[in-house]
């Protein structure tokens, strides 16, 4: 899951390398190239049943449903291949 989410996406997005905060928890930035103020990220947590993915983006940047949809679609594709 981590390698899939941190893989280079289409040119319209920038992805950061995984940042490890503590054992079993990491963050992967996923930001639209043309909207850097929407610095968004996946937070992955290892659980007993696998991995939980949490999507976060700034709440003060409006009209970003398209970004939420793209992030969810990417996470779903990665989950299907994991």
N, CA, C and O atoms as a GROMACS GRO file, in nm:
protein
  328
    1UNK      N    1   0.083  -0.119   0.000
    1UNK     CA    2   0.000   0.000   0.000
    1UNK      C    3   0.088   0.126   0.000
    1UNK      O    4   0.061   0.220  -0.074
    2UNK      N    5   0.191   0.126   0.081
    2UNK     CA    6   0.279   0.243   0.091
    2UNK      C    7   0.348   0.269  -0.042
    2UNK      O    8   0.350   0.383  -0.090
    3UNK      N    9   0.404   0.166  -0.103
    3UNK     CA   10   0.475   0.186  -0.229
    3UNK      C   11   0.379   0.230  -0.339
    3UNK      O   12   0.418   0.309  -0.426
    4UNK      N   13   0.259   0.183  -0.338
    4UNK     CA   14   0.161   0.224  -0.439
    4UNK      C   15   0.122   0.370  -0.421
    4UNK      O   16   0.123   0.447  -0.518
    5UNK      N   17   0.086   0.411  -0.299
    5UNK     CA   18   0.046   0.550  -0.275
    5UNK      C   19   0.159   0.649  -0.295
    5UNK      O   20   0.134   0.764  -0.331
    6UNK      N   21   0.283   0.606  -0.272
    6UNK     CA   22   0.395   0.698  -0.287
    6UNK      C   23   0.456   0.694  -0.428
    6UNK      O   24   0.552   0.766  -0.455
    7UNK      N   25   0.402   0.610  -0.516
    7UNK     CA   26   0.450   0.605  -0.654
    7UNK      C   27   0.415   0.734  -0.726
    7UNK      O   28   0.314   0.798  -0.696
    8UNK      N   29   0.499   0.772  -0.822
    8UNK     CA   30   0.477   0.896  -0.896
    8UNK      C   31   0.346   0.888  -0.975
    8UNK      O   32   0.329   0.798  -1.057
    9UNK      N   33   0.254   0.981  -0.951
    9UNK     CA   34   0.127   0.982  -1.022
    9UNK      C   35   0.139   1.060  -1.154
    9UNK      O   36   0.248   1.098  -1.196
   10UNK      N   37   0.025   1.083  -1.216
   10UNK     CA   38   0.022   1.167  -1.336
   10UNK      C   39   0.081   1.304  -1.303
   10UNK      O   40   0.084   1.344  -1.187
   11UNK      N   41   0.127   1.375  -1.404
   11UNK     CA   42   0.197   1.502  -1.385
   11UNK      C   43   0.115   1.608  -1.310
   11UNK      O   44   0.172   1.706  -1.261
   12UNK      N   45  -0.012   1.590  -1.299
   12UNK     CA   46  -0.097   1.689  -1.233
   12UNK      C   47  -0.083   1.690  -1.081
   12UNK      O   48  -0.138   1.776  -1.014
   13UNK      N   49  -0.008   1.592  -1.026
   13UNK     CA   50   0.005   1.580  -0.880
   13UNK      C   51   0.150   1.561  -0.840
   13UNK      O   52   0.232   1.511  -0.918
   14UNK      N   53   0.180   1.602  -0.718
   14UNK     CA   54   0.312   1.579  -0.660
   14UNK      C   55   0.293   1.488  -0.539
   14UNK      O   56   0.200   1.507  -0.460
   15UNK      N   57   0.381   1.391  -0.526
   15UNK     CA   58   0.374   1.297  -0.414
   15UNK      C   59   0.505   1.304  -0.338
   15UNK      O   60   0.613   1.307  -0.398
   16UNK      N   61   0.496   1.306  -0.205
   16UNK     CA   62   0.619   1.307  -0.125
   16UNK      C   63   0.656   1.165  -0.084
   16UNK      O   64   0.573   1.074  -0.087
   17UNK      N   65   0.781   1.148  -0.046
   17UNK     CA   66   0.824   1.020   0.006
   17UNK      C   67   0.757   0.998   0.141
   17UNK      O   68   0.724   1.095   0.209
   18UNK      N   69   0.735   0.874   0.179
   18UNK     CA   70   0.671   0.849   0.310
   18UNK      C   71   0.753   0.907   0.424
   18UNK      O   72   0.876   0.892   0.429
   19UNK      N   73   0.684   0.972   0.516
   19UNK     CA   74   0.747   1.023   0.638
   19UNK      C   75   0.697   0.935   0.753
   19UNK      O   76   0.576   0.923   0.774
   20UNK      N   77   0.788   0.876   0.825
   20UNK     CA   78   0.751   0.788   0.935
   20UNK      C   79   0.750   0.867   1.065
   20UNK      O   80   0.852   0.923   1.105
   21UNK      N   81   0.633   0.870   1.131
   21UNK     CA   82   0.619   0.945   1.256
   21UNK      C   83   0.650   0.859   1.376
   21UNK      O   84   0.715   0.903   1.471
   22UNK      N   85   0.603   0.738   1.372
   22UNK     CA   86   0.625   0.643   1.480
   22UNK      C   87   0.602   0.504   1.422
   22UNK      O   88   0.558   0.491   1.308
   23UNK      N   89   0.630   0.405   1.499
   23UNK     CA   90   0.614   0.267   1.452
   23UNK      C   91   0.471   0.246   1.401
   23UNK      O   92   0.374   0.262   1.475
   24UNK      N   93   0.459   0.209   1.274
   24UNK     CA   94   0.329   0.177   1.217
   24UNK      C   95   0.247   0.295   1.168
   24UNK      O   96   0.133   0.276   1.126
   25UNK      N   97   0.302   0.417   1.171
   25UNK     CA   98   0.228   0.536   1.125
   25UNK      C   99   0.316   0.616   1.030
   25UNK      O  100   0.431   0.648   1.062
   26UNK      N  101   0.261   0.648   0.912
   26UNK     CA  102   0.337   0.728   0.817
   26UNK      C  103   0.246   0.823   0.741
   26UNK      O  104   0.124   0.805   0.739
   27UNK      N  105   0.306   0.923   0.679
   27UNK     CA  106   0.235   1.024   0.602
   27UNK      C  107   0.294   1.029   0.462
   27UNK      O  108   0.416   1.025   0.445
   28UNK      N  109   0.205   1.038   0.361
   28UNK     CA  110   0.246   1.053   0.222
   28UNK      C  111   0.172   1.173   0.166
   28UNK      O  112   0.050   1.171   0.154
   29UNK      N  113   0.245   1.278   0.131
   29UNK     CA  114   0.183   1.397   0.074
   29UNK      C  115   0.132   1.372  -0.067
   29UNK      O  116   0.197   1.303  -0.145
   30UNK      N  117   0.017   1.427  -0.099
   30UNK     CA  118  -0.044   1.415  -0.232
   30UNK      C  119  -0.106   1.551  -0.262
   30UNK      O  120  -0.213   1.583  -0.209
   31UNK      N  121  -0.040   1.630  -0.346
   31UNK     CA  122  -0.080   1.769  -0.368
   31UNK      C  123  -0.095   1.797  -0.516
   31UNK      O  124  -0.012   1.754  -0.596
   32UNK      N  125  -0.202   1.868  -0.555
   32UNK     CA  126  -0.215   1.906  -0.696
   32UNK      C  127  -0.103   2.003  -0.734
   32UNK      O  128  -0.075   2.098  -0.660
   33UNK      N  129  -0.040   1.980  -0.847
   33UNK     CA  130   0.072   2.065  -0.890
   33UNK      C  131   0.030   2.211  -0.908
   33UNK      O  132   0.110   2.301  -0.880
   34UNK      N  133  -0.091   2.235  -0.952
   34UNK     CA  134  -0.136   2.373  -0.977
   34UNK      C  135  -0.204   2.436  -0.856
   34UNK      O  136  -0.245   2.552  -0.862
   35UNK      N  137  -0.215   2.362  -0.747
   35UNK     CA  138  -0.279   2.414  -0.626
   35UNK      C  139  -0.195   2.375  -0.504
   35UNK      O  140  -0.241   2.296  -0.421
   36UNK      N  141  -0.073   2.428  -0.493
   36UNK     CA  142   0.014   2.387  -0.383
   36UNK      C  143  -0.039   2.424  -0.244
   36UNK      O  144   0.003   2.366  -0.144
   37UNK      N  145  -0.131   2.520  -0.237
   37UNK     CA  146  -0.188   2.557  -0.106
   37UNK      C  147  -0.278   2.446  -0.052
   37UNK      O  148  -0.316   2.449   0.065
   38UNK      N  149  -0.313   2.350  -0.137
   38UNK     CA  150  -0.394   2.236  -0.094
   38UNK      C  151  -0.303   2.120  -0.056
   38UNK      O  152  -0.322   2.007  -0.102
   39UNK      N  153  -0.204   2.147   0.027
   39UNK     CA  154  -0.108   2.046   0.071
   39UNK      C  155  -0.181   1.938   0.149
   39UNK      O  156  -0.208   1.955   0.268
   40UNK      N  157  -0.213   1.830   0.083
   40UNK     CA  158  -0.294   1.723   0.139
   40UNK      C  159  -0.209   1.599   0.158
   40UNK      O  160  -0.098   1.589   0.105
   41UNK      N  161  -0.262   1.503   0.234
   41UNK     CA  162  -0.181   1.384   0.261
   41UNK      C  163  -0.266   1.265   0.302
   41UNK      O  164  -0.377   1.278   0.353
   42UNK      N  165  -0.208   1.148   0.275
   42UNK     CA  166  -0.260   1.023   0.329
   42UNK      C  167  -0.183   0.995   0.457
   42UNK      O  168  -0.061   1.013   0.462
   43UNK      N  169  -0.252   0.950   0.560
   43UNK     CA  170  -0.187   0.898   0.680
   43UNK      C  171  -0.221   0.751   0.686
   43UNK      O  172  -0.338   0.714   0.684
   44UNK      N  173  -0.120   0.668   0.692
   44UNK     CA  174  -0.139   0.524   0.696
   44UNK      C  175  -0.104   0.472   0.834
   44UNK      O  176  -0.001   0.508   0.891
   45UNK      N  177  -0.191   0.387   0.887
   45UNK     CA  178  -0.167   0.325   1.017
   45UNK      C  179  -0.176   0.174   1.002
   45UNK      O  180  -0.274   0.121   0.951
   46UNK      N  181  -0.074   0.107   1.048
   46UNK     CA  182  -0.076  -0.039   1.048
   46UNK      C  183  -0.168  -0.086   1.161
   46UNK      O  184  -0.155  -0.040   1.274
   47UNK      N  185  -0.258  -0.176   1.129
   47UNK     CA  186  -0.350  -0.232   1.228
   47UNK      C  187  -0.336  -0.384   1.228
   47UNK      O  188  -0.266  -0.440   1.145
   48UNK      N  189  -0.403  -0.448   1.321
   48UNK     CA  190  -0.400  -0.594   1.329
   48UNK      C  191  -0.459  -0.658   1.203
   48UNK      O  192  -0.421  -0.768   1.165
   49UNK      N  193  -0.551  -0.588   1.138
   49UNK     CA  194  -0.618  -0.642   1.019
   49UNK      C  195  -0.561  -0.591   0.888
   49UNK      O  196  -0.617  -0.620   0.782
   50UNK      N  197  -0.453  -0.515   0.891
   50UNK     CA  198  -0.394  -0.461   0.768
   50UNK      C  199  -0.352  -0.317   0.785
   50UNK      O  200  -0.278  -0.283   0.877
   51UNK      N  201  -0.401  -0.231   0.695
   51UNK     CA  202  -0.364  -0.090   0.696
   51UNK      C  203  -0.489  -0.004   0.686
   51UNK      O  204  -0.578  -0.031   0.606
   52UNK      N  205  -0.494   0.100   0.767
   52UNK     CA  206  -0.601   0.199   0.759
   52UNK      C  207  -0.544   0.323   0.693
   52UNK      O  208  -0.436   0.370   0.729
   53UNK      N  209  -0.617   0.378   0.595
   53UNK     CA  210  -0.574   0.498   0.524
   53UNK      C  211  -0.670   0.612   0.558
   53UNK      O  212  -0.791   0.598   0.546
   54UNK      N  213  -0.612   0.723   0.602
   54UNK     CA  214  -0.690   0.843   0.635
   54UNK      C  215  -0.647   0.953   0.539
   54UNK      O  216  -0.527   0.976   0.523
   55UNK      N  217  -0.741   1.020   0.477
   55UNK     CA  218  -0.715   1.128   0.383
   55UNK      C  219  -0.742   1.261   0.451
   55UNK      O  220  -0.847   1.279   0.513
   56UNK      N  221  -0.649   1.353   0.439
   56UNK     CA  222  -0.667   1.487   0.499
   56UNK      C  223  -0.621   1.593   0.401
   56UNK      O  224  -0.520   1.578   0.332
   57UNK      N  225  -0.699   1.700   0.396
   57UNK     CA  226  -0.660   1.818   0.319
   57UNK      C  227  -0.704   1.939   0.397
   57UNK      O  228  -0.789   1.928   0.485
   58UNK      N  229  -0.647   2.057   0.366
   58UNK     CA  230  -0.685   2.177   0.441
   58UNK      C  231  -0.834   2.206   0.427
   58UNK      O  232  -0.888   2.205   0.317
   59UNK      N  233  -0.898   2.230   0.538
   59UNK     CA  234  -1.041   2.259   0.536
   59UNK      C  235  -1.072   2.399   0.486
   59UNK      O  236  -1.186   2.429   0.450
   60UNK      N  237  -0.972   2.486   0.484
   60UNK     CA  238  -0.997   2.625   0.444
   60UNK      C  239  -0.980   2.646   0.293
   60UNK      O  240  -0.994   2.758   0.245
   61UNK      N  241  -0.952   2.539   0.218
   61UNK     CA  242  -0.941   2.550   0.073
   61UNK      C  243  -1.067   2.487   0.016
   61UNK      O  244  -1.083   2.365   0.021
   62UNK      N  245  -1.156   2.569  -0.038
   62UNK     CA  246  -1.286   2.522  -0.086
   62UNK      C  247  -1.283   2.465  -0.226
   62UNK      O  248  -1.182   2.471  -0.296
   63UNK      N  249  -1.396   2.410  -0.266
   63UNK     CA  250  -1.416   2.354  -0.400
   63UNK      C  251  -1.310   2.251  -0.436
   63UNK      O  252  -1.255   2.254  -0.546
   64UNK      N  253  -1.281   2.161  -0.344
   64UNK     CA  254  -1.177   2.062  -0.368
   64UNK      C  255  -1.234   1.920  -0.375
   64UNK      O  256  -1.161   1.823  -0.351
   65UNK      N  257  -1.362   1.906  -0.407
   65UNK     CA  258  -1.422   1.773  -0.418
   65UNK      C  259  -1.348   1.688  -0.521
   65UNK      O  260  -1.335   1.567  -0.503
   66UNK      N  261  -1.301   1.751  -0.628
   66UNK     CA  262  -1.229   1.677  -0.731
   66UNK      C  263  -1.101   1.615  -0.676
   66UNK      O  264  -1.063   1.505  -0.716
   67UNK      N  265  -1.035   1.685  -0.582
   67UNK     CA  266  -0.914   1.632  -0.521
   67UNK      C  267  -0.949   1.516  -0.428
   67UNK      O  268  -0.881   1.413  -0.427
   68UNK      N  269  -1.055   1.533  -0.349
   68UNK     CA  270  -1.099   1.424  -0.262
   68UNK      C  271  -1.133   1.300  -0.344
   68UNK      O  272  -1.098   1.188  -0.305
   69UNK      N  273  -1.202   1.319  -0.455
   69UNK     CA  274  -1.240   1.207  -0.541
   69UNK      C  275  -1.117   1.138  -0.600
   69UNK      O  276  -1.112   1.015  -0.604
   70UNK      N  277  -1.020   1.215  -0.645
   70UNK     CA  278  -0.898   1.158  -0.702
   70UNK      C  279  -0.819   1.082  -0.596
   70UNK      O  280  -0.767   0.973  -0.623
   71UNK      N  281  -0.810   1.138  -0.476
   71UNK     CA  282  -0.736   1.072  -0.367
   71UNK      C  283  -0.804   0.941  -0.328
   71UNK      O  284  -0.736   0.840  -0.306
   72UNK      N  285  -0.936   0.942  -0.321
   72UNK     CA  286  -1.009   0.819  -0.285
   72UNK      C  287  -0.991   0.713  -0.394
   72UNK      O  288  -0.970   0.596  -0.364
   73UNK      N  289  -0.999   0.756  -0.519
   73UNK     CA  290  -0.983   0.664  -0.631
   73UNK      C  291  -0.843   0.601  -0.629
   73UNK      O  292  -0.828   0.481  -0.652
   74UNK      N  293  -0.743   0.683  -0.602
   74UNK     CA  294  -0.605   0.634  -0.597
   74UNK      C  295  -0.589   0.533  -0.482
   74UNK      O  296  -0.528   0.428  -0.500
   75UNK      N  297  -0.642   0.565  -0.367
   75UNK     CA  298  -0.633   0.474  -0.252
   75UNK      C  299  -0.708   0.343  -0.280
   75UNK      O  300  -0.660   0.236  -0.245
   76UNK      N  301  -0.824   0.352  -0.343
   76UNK     CA  302  -0.900   0.231  -0.378
   76UNK      C  303  -0.822   0.143  -0.476
   76UNK      O  304  -0.820   0.021  -0.461
   77UNK      N  305  -0.759   0.206  -0.577
   77UNK     CA  306  -0.679   0.128  -0.672
   77UNK      C  307  -0.562   0.060  -0.601
   77UNK      O  308  -0.530  -0.056  -0.629
   78UNK      N  309  -0.498   0.132  -0.511
   78UNK     CA  310  -0.386   0.074  -0.438
   78UNK      C  311  -0.432  -0.041  -0.347
   78UNK      O  312  -0.363  -0.142  -0.334
   79UNK      N  313  -0.546  -0.026  -0.285
   79UNK     CA  314  -0.598  -0.131  -0.197
   79UNK      C  315  -0.631  -0.257  -0.277
   79UNK      O  316  -0.614  -0.369  -0.228
   80UNK      N  317  -0.677  -0.238  -0.399
   80UNK     CA  318  -0.713  -0.353  -0.483
   80UNK      C  319  -0.591  -0.433  -0.526
   80UNK      O  320  -0.601  -0.552  -0.556
   81UNK      N  321  -0.474  -0.368  -0.529
   81UNK     CA  322  -0.352  -0.437  -0.572
   81UNK      C  323  -0.269  -0.485  -0.455
   81UNK      O  324  -0.170  -0.557  -0.474
   82UNK      N  325  -0.307  -0.446  -0.334
   82UNK     CA  326  -0.228  -0.484  -0.215
   82UNK      C  327  -0.253  -0.627  -0.174
   82UNK      O  328  -0.195  -0.675  -0.077
   0.00000   0.00000   0.00000
